[in-house]
Amino acid sequence: MFLLEGSVIIEMSDSTEMTVNAGEAFVLPQSLQCQCSMPEYVRKIFMIAESKGSDSAKNPSLHRITKPSLTQPVSNDGVWSERISFCNADGKMRVAQVHYATELTEVQQMNCVRLITVLEGSVNIGGEAFKAGDNFYFQPELEAEWTIAAGTSWIEARYLRDS
């Protein structure tokens, strides 16, 4: 979930609390025991993905709330970089922040659903432009040319569909 406005207070079963504010993101793993309250108006985007995953005992991120850092990840190749903040037990869902240091144009078709919130910069997909603050959903059946401006970063939730 990415909060566009407002805040959410999440109380865990051990009574610890976490507050998430506008401009921040968080992941609540499937079957995590917690309670959420919204003390004010909230506007958000979110993705729900169910998993038939393997043993979750081996994946500690499934037993806590993950709050991804939205600072730019360090580029590995000088063109783009990615920091994965969450991956579910079967590896089909992940949340990551992606940053493009230089402009990139490529045709993309993926076997996953992508829900993207642009944090800064811009991206043009098949003639449709998205800028900072915009959200978009990309389906795996689509193939389109992506032009990503230098300095663009986003947070994305990816869900790999069963083939």
C-alpha positions in Angstrom: 0.0 0.0 0.0 1.2 3.5 -0.8 -0.4 6.3 1.1 -1.2 9.4 -1.0 -2.9 11.3 1.9 -3.5 10.8 5.6 -1.9 8.2 8.0 -2.5 4.7 9.2 -1.7 3.3 12.6 -1.0 -0.4 12.6 -1.1 -2.3 16.0 0.6 -5.7 16.1 -0.6 -8.5 18.3 2.2 -7.7 20.8 0.8 -4.1 21.2 3.6 -2.5 19.3 2.5 0.2 16.9 3.8 1.6 13.6 2.5 4.8 11.9 2.6 5.2 8.1 2.2 8.7 6.7 1.4 10.1 3.3 4.2 9.5 0.9 5.2 6.2 2.6 4.5 2.6 1.6 4.1 -0.6 3.5 3.5 -4.3 3.0 1.2 -6.4 5.2 1.9 -10.0 4.6 -1.0 -12.4 4.1 -2.3 -13.7 7.5 -0.3 -11.3 9.6 -2.2 -10.6 12.8 -2.6 -6.8 13.2 -5.2 -4.0 13.5 -5.2 -0.9 11.4 -6.8 2.4 12.3 -7.1 5.6 10.3 -7.4 8.7 12.5 -8.0 10.9 9.4 -9.1 10.8 5.8 -6.8 8.4 3.8 -6.3 8.1 0.1 -4.2 5.2 -1.0 -3.3 2.7 -3.8 -2.8 -0.9 -3.0 -2.5 -4.4 -4.4 -3.8 -7.6 -2.8 -2.2 -10.9 -3.8 -3.0 -14.2 -2.4 -0.3 -16.8 -2.1 -0.3 -20.6 -1.9 3.3 -20.2 -1.0 5.8 -22.6 0.7 6.8 -22.7 4.3 6.8 -19.1 5.5 9.0 -19.9 8.5 12.0 -19.4 6.2 11.0 -15.9 5.1 11.2 -13.4 8.0 9.5 -10.6 5.9 6.3 -12.6 6.2 6.1 -12.1 10.0 6.5 -8.3 10.1 5.3 -5.2 8.4 7.8 -4.0 5.8 8.1 -0.3 5.2 10.2 0.2 2.1 12.8 3.0 2.0 11.9 5.4 -0.7 15.4 6.9 -1.1 17.1 6.2 -4.4 18.9 2.8 -4.5 22.5 2.8 -5.6 22.9 2.1 -9.3 24.6 -1.2 -10.2 25.2 -0.5 -13.8 24.9 3.2 -14.1 21.6 3.0 -16.0 19.1 1.7 -13.5 18.9 0.1 -10.1 16.4 -1.7 -8.0 16.0 -2.4 -4.2 13.6 -5.2 -3.3 12.0 -4.5 0.1 9.6 -7.4 0.2 9.2 -10.9 -1.3 6.5 -13.3 -0.4 7.0 -17.0 0.5 6.6 -18.4 -3.0 8.5 -15.5 -4.7 5.6 -14.5 -6.8 5.0 -11.1 -5.2 7.6 -8.5 -4.5 7.7 -4.8 -3.7 10.7 -2.8 -4.9 11.9 0.7 -5.6 13.4 1.3 -9.0 15.6 4.2 -10.1 16.8 5.2 -13.6 19.9 7.2 -13.7 19.9 7.7 -17.5 17.1 7.8 -20.1 16.0 4.4 -21.3 13.7 3.3 -24.2 12.8 -0.3 -24.5 9.8 -2.5 -25.4 8.6 -4.4 -22.4 6.3 -7.4 -22.0 6.4 -9.2 -18.7 4.7 -12.2 -17.2 3.6 -10.3 -14.2 1.1 -7.7 -13.0 2.8 -4.4 -12.0 1.2 -1.6 -9.9 3.5 1.4 -10.1 3.6 4.8 -8.3 5.9 7.3 -9.9 7.9 9.1 -7.2 9.9 11.4 -9.4 10.6 11.9 -13.1 8.4 10.6 -15.9 7.7 7.5 -18.0 5.9 7.3 -21.3 4.2 3.9 -22.1 2.8 3.4 -25.5 2.1 7.1 -25.9 0.6 7.6 -22.4 2.7 9.8 -20.1 3.0 9.4 -16.3 4.7 11.8 -14.0 5.5 12.1 -10.2 2.4 11.3 -8.2 0.8 9.2 -10.9 -0.1 5.5 -10.6 -0.6 2.9 -13.2 -1.3 -0.7 -13.6 0.5 -2.8 -16.3 -1.0 -6.1 -17.3 1.2 -9.0 -18.4 -0.6 -9.4 -21.7 0.4 -5.9 -22.8 3.5 -5.1 -24.9 4.5 -1.5 -25.1 7.4 0.8 -25.7 8.6 2.4 -22.5 10.6 5.7 -22.5 11.8 6.4 -19.0 13.4 9.8 -18.3 16.7 10.1 -16.5 16.2 10.6 -12.8 12.9 8.7 -12.7 12.1 6.5 -9.7 9.1 4.6 -8.6 7.8 2.0 -6.2 6.2 -1.0 -7.7 4.4 -4.1 -6.6 4.9 -7.0 -9.0 2.8 -10.2 -8.9 3.9 -13.1 -11.1 0.8 -14.9 -12.4 0.7 -18.7 -12.7 1.5 -19.7 -16.2 
